[in-house]
Amino acid sequence: MSLPADVHTRPLAAGDAVALYELVAACDRSYLEWAPAGWTVPEVSPDWATRFAEPQRWSLCALDAAEAMVGFVSVKAAHAATTPGFDDGPLLPGVAQIAAVFVHPARWREGIATALLDLAEAELRARGFGVAQLWTPEHAPAERFYAAQGWRRDGRFGWHPWIGLAVVGYAKRLGP
């Protein structure tokens, strides 16, 4: 899938923290449409986004013609985490983690997420990873998206303390 004509990508830079924070906040607010009653949007600071520019990650942002961030993807080596979303276990050899995929709700269903995920999977294959995994909130619309992209639930399940929701694991073989 290709990006819309008005969207281009570039590596995430340390100076993108505020734009990334604003993108993620818009996406988090969209959870109110499907999350359980009483759920509240997590509070984060713009500094949170700087972790996606760490050297051990591959992070790419999608920008519109006005240079506004409309999407983002980040990958890294996977850990056998005991808490979903945290690197609190040993590295899993040959396994990558899709750490984040976000597209601004105003730009949903334009192919941006598919294109970003395709680019991330290609990068992971080039780096020698054979399998990728990710976490997503249970019952989120993203579950249908990942299934349509060939990802399958892998049996991992847990509570994500920062998001405040149950999350499920998905995995995909990255072979040719």
N, C-alpha and C positions, 0 to 999 in steps of 0.2 A: 504494500500500500504506500502511496506517495503522500506527501504533505500537501495541504491546500496551497494554491499559488502564492498567497500572501504570507506564508509562513516559511521561515528558514530556521536552521539549527546552528548551534555553536556550543563548545564546551562551557560548562558552568564556570564562572569566575568567582573569586572571593567577594568581589563587589556586588554580586547578585543577591546577597542575603535578604535584603528588604523586599525585592521583587518576588523572590521565592516564598518568603514568609506570607506575602499578600496572596499569592496564588494558592498556597496550601490553606490559608484561612478561608478563602472563598470555597474551596472544595470541602473543607470540614463543615462549613455552614450548610452545604447541600445534604449532609447526613441527617439533618433535622427532618427531611422528607420521609425517611424510612426507619430511622433509629427508634428504639423503644421509647415510650413516653417517659419523660423525666430526664432523658439523656441531655447533657449539656456539651457545648463545643469546648474542646480542650483549650486551655490557656497556654500559649507559647510566646517566647520572645523572639524577635528577629535574629538574635544570636544563634538560635537553634539551627537555623538554615546553614550556618557556616560549616557544619560537619559534612555536608554534601560536596564540599570542595576539597576534602581531605585527599592526599595523594593516593591512598589505597583504593579509592573509588573511581569509577568512570561515570561521570555525570554530564548530561546533555540537556540544554534548555531549548525550547521552541519559542521563537519570537515572531510577532506579527510585523507588518510593514512599518508600524510606528515604534518598533523595538520594545513593545510591551510583552512580558513573558506570558505565554498562553499555555505552555506545557513544559513538562520536566520528566526526566527518567534518570535513575541512578542505580548502579550495580556495584557489587563487591563480592569477595569470596564469602562463602556461607560458613556459619558456625553452627554447631549442634547446640542451639539455645535452649535453656530450660524455661526462659520467659520469652514469649513471642515478641519479636522486634528488638531484642537485646542480644549482643554478642557475648553471652556469658558462658559459653562452652568452647570446646576445641574446634579448630577448623575442620571442615569436611572436605577431604581431598577430591578435586574434580567437580565440586559443586559450587555454584554461584548463587547469590541472593539478589533478586530484584528488590532493591531496598525501597524504591518509590516510583510510582507512575502517577502523575497528576496532570490533568487538563482542566483549564478554567471552564466552569459550567456553561458559560456563554458560548463556548466553542465545542461542546460535546457533539458527537455524532458527525464529525467532519473528517474522521480518519486520523486525527493527530495522535491519539493514544496508540492506535494500531501501528502507525509509522514509527513512533518512538520505541515501542516494544520490539518491533522488527529490527530496528537499528541496534538496540541493546542486545538482543539475541545474537545478531551477527558479530558484535564486538566480543561477546562471551565465547562464541565458537572460535574466533580468531585467537583468543587468549588460551584456548585449550580446554575450556570447561565442557563437560559432557552432559551435565544436568543443571537446571536452574530451578530454584524454588522461590516462593513468595508467600507472604501473609496478606489476607484481606479480611475485613470485617464480615462475619457471618451474616447472610441475608442481604448484603449490600448489592446494588446493581452491578458492581464490578465483578461479582461472581459470574454473571452471564457473559460479560465481556471476556474474562479470562478463559472460560470454557469455549467460547467461540474462536479463540486464538490457539486452541489445542492444549491448553493447560488442564490438568485434572487434579481433583482433591487427592491429597496424599495421606490422609489420616491424621495429620497433625491438627491439634485443636488446643486452644488456650484462651486465657484472659489477657488482654493487652491493657496494662494498668494506666498508661498515659492516655490512650484513646478512650478507655472506659467501656470497651465492648468486647464480646467474644470474637475471636478471630479463627480462621481456618487456613490451613496450609494448602498450597497448590504446587505442583511440580510439572516439569516438562523436560523431555529428552531433547538435547540440542544437536543431535547427530545429523549427518547429511541427509 
